[in-house]
Amino acid sequence: MKIALISPKGPLYRHRGGIFRKSLRYQPLTLTTLAALVPPELDVELALYDEGIEDVPEELDADLVGMTVITGTAKRAYELAAHYRARGKTVVLGGPHVTLIPEEATQHADAIVVGYAEDTWPELLRDFARGALKREYRQAMDFSLDRDMPFARRELFDKRHFLTQAVFEATRSCGHDCEFCIAPTAWGSKQFQKPVSWVVDDIRRVREKRILFIDLNLVADHAYARELFSALVPLKVRWFGLSTVLIAHDRELMELMARSGCRGLLVGLETITPASLGDANKRFNGSVDYRTLIADLHALGIAIQGCFVFGLDHDRLDVFDTTADFAIETGIDLPRFAIVTPFPGTPLHQRLAQQERILTRNWELYDGQHVVFEPRHMTPAELAAGHEQAWKKVYRYSAIARRLWTARTFEPLGIAANLGYRFYAHHLHRFYNCDWHLSFEGAGRRGRGADGVLATARTSARQPPAPRPLRPAP
């Protein structure tokens, strides 16, 4: 049996190096994990394709094509699915978007996988091998990760395409129920945890000293976090991961985190407007003084990627400058801004739909960088412009220098990341526009666009379209 596993990409990252090119791309873990879960008795020949690093072949030598889908790549995934199904391939779709709205995804595939796939993916493949494929495979109610599992087959990707293959996962989901987050809707409010001994074995196998955890919230369960961080200490690794601001309430755990090798955290600060925390159902952030938390992490040698969202219901036009100024003054090593996005299935999407504030359901625009709803205290155009304004302000050369000097957590990667984000901040229109798409038909005749994209119709990379508010799709 021959299987092709594909990670489709939205317009931002689709094989043109992305904004950051190779320098900041880490190897995705989903496809290599699915590859490891293939039952050995099926004698499968595997091919993995990440559209962020290579074009997907027009003709695939495969019996079954599996794709992992997030909302921003759903349009592309459906396009690829139609292409391969028309050529007689069996297509299976899974991932967050499929889990959020399975009734849509099932129209584009021969089978779908809803929820986590550790149990259902092997079952699906065995069914396919005996000609008994079902339309839907759904995560069991008693699903657990507390067991030994095969390790991700990282070797199936060429490591030269990535900054690192040392990408790990100890837990899944988060435990909180923020209004805009897909995790509680898709997978519930329970965090799933892998055995710490298994995680340590995986790290030892890869034999890298700089590693990345992609968990949504490594400190959701403090007891588990202590066990994990204690086990990391003798490995002498330097690691980067994600945390909520609630780490501020456990100084002992924060110090253990630093001793275990943590050198950088992505922290969801979301907003510095107190009332807006209620909008996002993230009131627990209000229990933390951001300035103190940032200073404490810096004192422990931990860099901060601080993430903020714009467009919450209490945001007004001054929020962009105020937030950018805060990021500069506190020395956030790598500020990131996004526009609130009401992903389908989430409470936020349901609320805005009831209020008739959803402007479009073109999923390709659901990437955190387009305005797809009607803000309460500004126009869509003002939200888009303010978002861009904040990016440019914090990534001026003078702002970069001031932030990094305040932080004093100098890392070559941090400097490179700041320069990468500076480039992004000044090229938003080039990278975040969805007025073009890829197709196989005629690709050979049209050739590659200026940035390496097989384009059928698009604006010139040198003449980006003017920003404009989105209007409801016809």
Secondary structure, DSSP 8 states (H G I E B T S, - for coil): -EEEEEE---TTTSSS-TTTGGGG-B--SHHHHHHHTS-GGG--EEEEEETTTS---SS---SEEEEE--GGGHHHHHHHHHHHHTTT-EEEEESHHHHH-HHHHGGG-SEEEES--TTHHHHHHHHHHTT---SEEE--TT----S------GGGS-GGGSSBS-EE-SEES-S---TT-SHHHHH-S--EE--HHHHHHHHHHHT-SEEEE--S-TTSSHHHHHHHHHHHGGGT-EEEEEE-GGGGG-HHHHHHHHHTTEEEEEEEEE-S-HHHHHHTT-GGGGGS-HHHHHHHHHHTT-EEEEEEEE--TT--TTHHHHHHHHHHHHT-SS-EEEE----TTSHHHHHHHHTT-B----GGGTTTTS--B--SSS-HHHHHHHHHHHHHHHTSHHHHHHHHHHH----HHHHHHHHHHHHHHT-HHHHS--S----STTHHHH-B-TTS-B-SS---TTS-----------
